[in-house]
Amino acid sequence: MMTESNHWTDVEFAELDLGDARLDSRARKIMERFSDNPSGSIPKACNGWGETIATYRFMNNDAVEWRDIMAPHWEQSQQRMREHPITLCLQDTTELNFNGQQITGLGPLSYEVQRGMYLHPTYAVTPERLPLGVIDAWMWAREMRDADGVRPGLKESGRWIEGYGRIAEMAAEMPGTRLVYVADREADMMELMKYAQDNGNPADWLIRAKTDRALPGSDKLWAHTLDNEPLGEISFTTGGRNQKKGRKVRQQLWAKRVELPAGRGIKVEATCIIAREIDAPADVEPIEWRLLTNRSATTSEEVIELIDWYRARWDIEIFFHILKNACKVEAMQLSHIDNIERALALFMVVAWRMPI
């Protein structure tokens, strides 16, 4: 009997093309096994020793490109996006820690002595938090710092700008869907905002600010934004995190249209939003968000909508949590980073499907 998981994987990977029908069939079978038992090891997920050997052989096949594995899911995800008037494109980076495992091609993590790799996906959801799929991804390992403490290789910040660029390309192909790029403080780069403005903001952007920029004159961005009465308030309940229970949050809201200096004679038009918690419990740090967006927001309703969109960014953290704790990808015992990337291409699709 065909199970529900088999059914959805058949549909999701109907257009899979790895250049060999046998590889296509094997990839679909592995996806079925992983989706039925996401937390099991490869031997436990597979149906017998023959399947286990065939799965390891697939992961070790240099003729299989991980982007080709994900291609049909990317296309299916974009088709789902076209069915909605607004899609939030959440982008973030996570570390995958394989410390202690003998895997060729890994690099240092945020602690130089740890070994692992980085994953930087774009995860599409609706404003109502319906997950639509992974629409883009990067995977890489850092190189070791040289004798001068400089790390060679591509500048990692460029992935945020390139990520927005790919979303902008999708926006041109989806005139009936508004795409909104949503990212945390790592994406607070003037290069990204200027790139978007120079191209006509084909996709909206909503970024948590980390820099209190100087404005023309003597004002700083955050003080300038707060130099008004609040537009209104928002209330919501946070989810539990790190063994802490969720709680009710009440924030006052400010918004102001500003011109951000972006070089000599160049300015980026943006709206700065500040959501500041009031009446927080004495034993917790009040929640305050400072956001930048290309969109205009002059009413409390417009600001609340943007705050709700930013709050949806938490869904990519849930996605990472599923990858690491439900799919247990950091426990995979594969011999090379290329093999890990092929497995992650499959598990990213499984992790998308699990909350549905």
Order of alpha helices (4+ residues) and beta strands (2+ residues): alpha-alpha-alpha-alpha-alpha-beta-beta-beta-beta-beta-alpha-beta-alpha-beta-alpha-beta-beta-beta-beta-alpha-alpha-alpha
